Amino acid sequence: MRTAVADGGRRVSVHLADQDRQALIVALSHLPGLAAAGTAALPELTGLGAVSCGTDTAEDGRRVWAVLDL
């Protein structure tokens, strides 16, 4: 969430999904036109137990995501 909020957009959304005893959590900044996504948050997500995580940018803003075992 910190990464999405730091982008300075007017809103942030969080999306949750589960499948095969794993949860996907995505934070979206909704600020279009951002430069390539940084990876500073990824070691912290891994330290919190994420089995997979990443960040990217698209037309709808920056996405930071993590997959956690349930």
C-alpha positions in Angstrom: 0.0 0.0 0.0 2.8 2.4 0.8 4.1 2.2 -2.7 0.7 2.8 -4.3 0.0 5.7 -1.9 3.4 7.3 -2.5 2.5 7.6 -6.2 0.3 10.5 -5.3 -2.9 9.5 -7.1 -6.4 10.5 -6.0 -7.3 6.9 -5.0 -5.8 3.5 -4.3 -7.6 0.2 -4.6 -6.8 -3.2 -3.1 -7.8 -6.4 -4.9 -7.9 -9.8 -3.3 -8.3 -13.3 -4.8 -7.7 -16.8 -3.6 -7.0 -20.1 -5.4 -5.4 -23.4 -4.4 -4.7 -22.3 -0.8 -3.0 -19.1 -1.9 -4.1 -15.5 -1.7 -3.2 -12.8 -4.3 -3.2 -9.2 -3.0 -2.8 -6.4 -5.4 -2.5 -2.6 -4.6 -3.2 -0.3 -7.5 -2.3 3.4 -7.5 -4.7 4.5 -10.3 -2.1 7.2 -11.5 -1.5 6.7 -15.2 1.8 7.7 -16.9 4.2 6.5 -14.3 7.8 5.6 -15.1 8.9 2.0 -14.8 8.0 0.4 -11.5 10.7 0.3 -8.8 11.4 -2.9 -6.8 12.2 -1.3 -3.4 9.1 -2.9 -1.7 9.8 -6.4 -3.0 12.3 -7.5 -0.3 9.9 -6.4 2.4 7.1 -8.4 0.9 9.3 -11.4 0.7 10.3 -10.9 4.3 6.6 -10.9 5.3 6.1 -14.3 3.7 5.2 -13.7 0.1 6.0 -16.7 -2.0 5.9 -14.5 -5.1 5.7 -10.7 -5.6 6.2 -8.1 -8.2 5.4 -4.6 -9.4 4.6 -3.2 -12.8 3.0 -0.1 -14.5 0.1 0.0 -17.0 -2.5 2.4 -18.3 -4.4 2.2 -15.0 -1.3 3.0 -12.8 1.2 1.1 -10.7 0.4 -2.4 -9.5 2.2 -4.0 -6.5 1.2 -7.6 -5.9 2.1 -10.5 -3.6 1.0 -14.2 -3.4 0.8 -15.7 0.1 0.2 -19.2 1.2 -2.9 -19.7 3.3 
